[in-house]
Amino acid sequence: MPPRHTTPLETVAVTVPEAALEAYEAALDSVCDTVGFFRDERTGDWRVEGVKPVGAQEPELASALALAAALTGVTATADRTATEAEGWLARTYASFPEQAIGRRFAVRGTHLTGPATPGRITLTLDAGVAFGSGEHGSTRGCLIAFETVARRRPRRILDLGTGSGILAMAAIKLLHRPVLATDIEPWSVRVTGRNATLNRIRPLIRPLLANGWQHPAVRGAGPYDLVFANILARPLCLMAKDLAAALAPSGTAILAGLLHTQVHWVLSAHRRHGLRLERMVRQGNWTTLVVRKA
């Protein structure tokens, strides 16, 4: 039986133009247990929603929204609606059927009890975790891109900004290699470890709380043959130099978390440091880039 949630929940939502999406998504993500964003095809604006316990981290939320407004010049008023805990969980389960991604992978939640899809590598995730579930275009793009990159049999692998650990687990299950999986969120590190245990690959994954390339363990474990970086456009650009330095000769990076309109910006930043574009994968509004070191 699914676990019961007794803490009252609320949905906090803002509507912003595309230029402010990244900042406001980061603002809600800093205090909410789950965040989603949806585009209004009529207006082009984005609605960013986060679910959190009622009354939790209110000062932090106010500061995060104020920072997003200062960074973007867009002041968005947050709407709040009560979210029935059991109803929210039921909707999460209903919206998370098994997903076949690319030619090799199938992603399924812990709430599914039927047999796994034959002929595919199954990645089992906690169905209550709404990020990194394979539904998002950036995650799907990474898995599709990885199928081709995996033919090179990369040995040293880093999943930077691991989220739920889905990409690290895909690499472990397909290549049977150890993976360093890092994130700046303690919750993500815990979830990654839990999901690795669910998938019976815990000994091969190293979840690590780390602020990107600044952590000595991340720098020391390189050079890497493959780096997953499913983050956002701005931090990808800021970390391009460090990424290029950490890649082994002919090493590959799979970059995601960017909208189609941000591709040129991200690609230019990496080309300046000697990385060349090998492939682009489009899924919905999102583009995944595969770049390689000369």
C-alpha positions in Angstrom: 0.0 0.0 0.0 1.4 3.5 -0.8 2.6 5.4 2.2 0.2 7.9 3.7 1.2 11.6 4.0 -0.3 13.4 7.0 1.5 16.7 6.6 -0.8 19.3 4.8 0.6 20.3 1.5 0.3 23.4 -0.7 1.1 24.2 -4.3 3.0 27.4 -4.9 2.9 28.6 -8.5 4.2 31.6 -10.5 3.6 32.5 -14.2 6.6 34.0 -15.9 8.0 34.6 -19.4 10.5 32.1 -20.8 13.5 34.4 -20.0 12.7 34.1 -16.3 11.9 30.4 -16.2 15.3 29.2 -15.1 15.5 31.6 -12.2 12.0 31.0 -10.8 12.3 27.2 -11.3 15.5 27.3 -9.2 13.7 29.5 -6.6 10.9 27.1 -6.0 13.2 24.1 -6.3 15.2 25.5 -3.3 12.3 25.0 -0.9 9.8 22.6 -2.6 9.8 18.8 -2.5 8.8 18.7 -6.2 8.7 21.3 -9.0 7.2 21.2 -12.5 6.8 23.7 -15.2 4.3 23.9 -18.1 4.2 26.2 -21.1 1.1 28.0 -22.2 1.1 27.5 -25.9 -1.2 30.5 -26.4 0.9 33.1 -24.6 4.3 31.5 -24.5 4.5 32.0 -20.7 5.5 29.3 -18.3 3.7 28.3 -15.1 6.1 27.0 -12.5 4.6 24.9 -9.7 6.1 23.6 -6.5 4.6 21.4 -3.8 5.7 21.8 -0.2 4.4 21.4 3.4 2.1 24.3 4.4 4.1 27.0 6.3 7.5 25.3 5.7 10.6 27.5 4.8 8.6 30.7 4.3 11.5 33.1 4.8 13.6 31.0 2.4 10.9 31.0 -0.2 10.4 34.8 0.1 14.2 35.3 -0.3 14.4 33.0 -3.3 11.5 34.7 -5.1 13.0 38.1 -4.4 16.4 36.9 -5.8 14.7 35.6 -8.9 12.9 38.9 -9.4 16.2 40.8 -9.0 18.1 38.6 -11.4 15.4 38.7 -14.2 13.7 42.0 -13.7 10.4 40.0 -13.6 8.3 40.2 -10.4 5.9 37.3 -10.2 3.2 37.0 -7.6 3.0 33.5 -6.1 -0.4 31.8 -6.1 -1.1 29.2 -3.4 -3.6 26.4 -3.4 -4.2 23.7 -0.9 -3.1 20.3 -2.2 -4.6 17.2 -0.7 -1.7 15.0 0.2 -3.4 11.7 -0.7 -4.8 13.2 -3.9 -1.4 14.5 -4.9 0.2 11.1 -4.4 -2.5 9.4 -6.3 -2.1 11.8 -9.2 1.7 11.2 -9.1 1.1 7.4 -9.4 -1.4 7.9 -12.2 0.9 10.1 -14.2 3.9 7.8 -13.9 3.2 4.7 -16.0 6.1 2.6 -17.3 7.9 4.5 -20.0 10.0 3.0 -22.9 12.8 5.4 -23.7 14.9 5.0 -26.8 15.8 1.4 -27.8 17.2 0.2 -24.6 15.6 1.6 -21.5 12.3 1.3 -19.6 11.6 3.5 -16.5 9.0 2.3 -14.0 7.8 3.4 -10.6 7.8 1.3 -7.4 4.0 1.3 -7.5 3.9 -0.9 -10.6 3.6 -4.6 -9.8 3.4 -6.2 -13.2 6.4 -7.9 -15.0 9.1 -5.7 -16.5 9.2 -5.1 -20.3 11.3 -7.9 -21.9 14.3 -6.9 -23.9 14.8 -3.6 -22.1 17.0 -2.4 -19.2 14.6 -1.5 -16.4 15.3 1.5 -14.2 13.1 1.4 -11.1 12.4 4.7 -9.3 10.6 5.7 -6.2 7.2 6.8 -7.7 6.9 9.6 -5.1 9.9 11.4 -6.5 8.8 13.8 -9.2 12.1 14.8 -10.7 14.4 12.6 -12.8 11.6 10.2 -13.5 12.2 10.0 -17.3 9.1 12.0 -18.1 11.0 15.3 -18.6 12.4 15.9 -22.1 15.9 16.6 -20.8 16.1 13.2 -19.0 14.7 11.4 -22.0 17.2 13.1 -24.3 20.1 12.1 -22.1 19.1 8.4 -22.1 18.6 8.4 -25.9 22.0 10.1 -26.4 23.7 7.7 -24.0 22.7 4.7 -26.0 25.1 5.9 -28.8 27.8 7.1 -26.5 27.8 3.8 -24.6 29.2 2.0 -27.7 32.6 3.5 -26.8 32.5 1.7 -23.5 33.5 4.7 -21.3 35.3 3.7 -18.1 35.4 6.7 -15.8 31.9 8.2 -15.5 30.5 11.2 -13.6 26.8 12.2 -13.3 26.9 15.8 -12.3 23.6 17.0 -10.8 22.3 13.5 -10.5 18.8 14.3 -9.2 17.2 10.9 -8.8 20.3 9.0 -10.0 18.5 7.8 -13.2 21.4 8.6 -15.6 24.0 7.1 -13.3 21.9 3.9 -12.9 21.5 3.7 -16.7 25.2 3.8 -17.1 25.8 1.2 -14.4 23.2 -1.2 -15.8 24.3 -0.9 -19.4 28.1 -0.7 -18.9 28.6 -2.4 -15.6 31.0 0.4 -14.6 31.1 2.4 -11.3 29.7 5.9 -11.4 30.3 9.0 -9.2 26.9 10.7 -8.8 26.9 14.2 -7.3 24.4 16.8 -6.4 24.2 20.0 -4.4 20.9 18.9 -2.8 21.2 16.5 0.2 17.8 15.1 -0.6 18.9 14.2 -4.1 21.9 12.4 -2.7 19.7 10.4 -0.4 17.2 9.6 -3.1 20.0 8.4 -5.5 21.3 6.0 -2.9 17.8 4.7 -2.2 17.0 4.2 -5.9 20.4 2.5 -6.4 19.4 0.0 -3.7 16.0 -0.6 -5.4 17.9 -1.4 -8.5 20.4 -3.7 -6.7 23.4 -1.7 -7.9 24.3 0.2 -4.7 27.9 -1.0 -4.6 28.7 0.5 -8.0 27.3 4.0 -7.3 28.9 6.7 -5.2 26.4 9.4 -4.3 28.2 12.5 -3.2 27.0 15.9 -1.9 29.2 18.2 -3.9 29.1 21.7 -5.4 30.0 20.8 -9.0 33.7 20.9 -9.9 34.7 22.7 -6.7 34.7 19.4 -4.7 38.1 17.8 -4.5 36.7 14.3 -4.9 35.0 15.3 -8.2 38.3 16.8 -9.5 40.4 13.9 -8.2 38.3 11.1 -9.8 39.0 12.4 -13.3 39.8 12.5 -16.1 36.4 11.3 -17.2 35.5 9.4 -20.3 31.8 10.4 -19.9 30.1 13.2 -18.0 26.4 13.6 -17.7 25.4 17.2 -16.9 21.6 17.5 -16.9 21.4 20.8 -15.1 20.4 24.2 -16.6 21.8 26.4 -19.3 23.5 29.1 -17.1 25.5 26.7 -14.8 26.4 24.6 -17.9 28.0 27.7 -19.5 29.8 28.7 -16.2 31.3 25.2 -15.8 32.3 24.7 -19.5 36.0 25.4 -18.8 36.1 23.0 -15.8 34.3 20.3 -17.8 36.7 20.5 -20.7 39.7 20.2 -18.3 38.2 17.2 -16.6 37.4 15.2 -19.7 39.9 12.6 -20.9 41.2 12.9 -24.5 38.2 11.9 -26.7 36.0 12.1 -23.6 32.3 12.8 -24.1 29.8 15.0 -22.2 26.1 14.8 -22.4 24.6 18.3 -21.6 21.0 18.8 -20.9 18.4 21.0 -19.1 18.4 23.6 -21.8 15.6 24.9 -24.0 15.9 25.0 -27.8 16.5 28.8 -27.6 19.5 28.3 -25.3 21.4 25.8 -27.5 23.6 28.4 -29.3 24.6 30.0 -26.0 25.6 26.7 -24.3 27.3 25.3 -27.4 29.4 28.4 -27.9 30.6 28.3 -24.3 31.9 24.7 -24.8 33.4 25.3 -28.2 35.5 28.0 -26.7 37.2 25.4 -24.6 37.9 22.9 -27.4 34.8 20.7 -27.3 33.0 19.9 -30.5 29.4 19.1 -31.1 28.7 15.5 -32.0 24.9 15.2 -31.8 21.7 17.0 -30.7 18.6 15.2 -29.4 15.3 17.1 -29.2 12.5 16.0 -26.9 9.6 18.4 -26.7 10.9 21.9 -25.7 14.3 20.5 -24.6 17.5 19.8 -26.4 20.4 17.5 -25.3 23.9 18.2 -26.6 26.6 15.5 -27.0 30.0 17.2 -27.1 33.4 15.6 -27.4 37.0 16.5 -26.5 39.4 16.5 -29.4 
